Amino acid sequence: MEMNLVLGGICIIGGLLTIIFGLLQAQKAKKASQTWSTAEGEILDSHLQKHSNRSSRGVSVTTYSPEVSYRYTVNGQVYTGNKFGFGSGTFAEKKANEKIAPYAAGTKATVHYDPAEPSKAVLETTATSKGSAVLLGGMLIVLGIIVFIVL
């Protein structure tokens, strides 16, 4: 019985923390879209990073994350960046290809940067992991409740 309380509590706390993380990333993205400045940048490199994992059932799951490096200039100072957006978004291959398509090497792109710290920059002012963080957090909370009730 005591183990159920611990496992259920861990799932619920983990779920809440995951949701909070996702919402904080969304808030950071919203603030950046309203207050950050933009500069024209050039894409230096662009590719998909493949992530292969095995689920608890032994099923192989493959996701992809857009990896982009770019150069931009603020007040005569040249910066390089590699953050696509806020959070660490991984996607199915088709969605990842859609995300990275506008950022082929050699193309121009709008870079969003923090005017107080121009080295902080992103290509997209979106929270790339908000939806999955909230979904995963919700699933962990439900799992924790089930552990409390059933086991």
URFENSUL-V249504 format. One line per field, one symbol per residue. ss: DSSP state (a for helix, b for strand, c for the rest). Layout:
# URFENSUL-V249504
ss->???
This chain:
# URFENSUL-V249504
ss->caaaaaaaaaaaaaaaaaaaaaaaaaaaaaaaaaacbbbbbbbbbbbbbbbbbbcccccbbbbbbbbbbbbbbbccbbbbbccccbccccbcaaaaaaaaaaaccccbbbbbbbccbbbbbbccccbccaaaaaaaaaaaaaaaaaaaaac
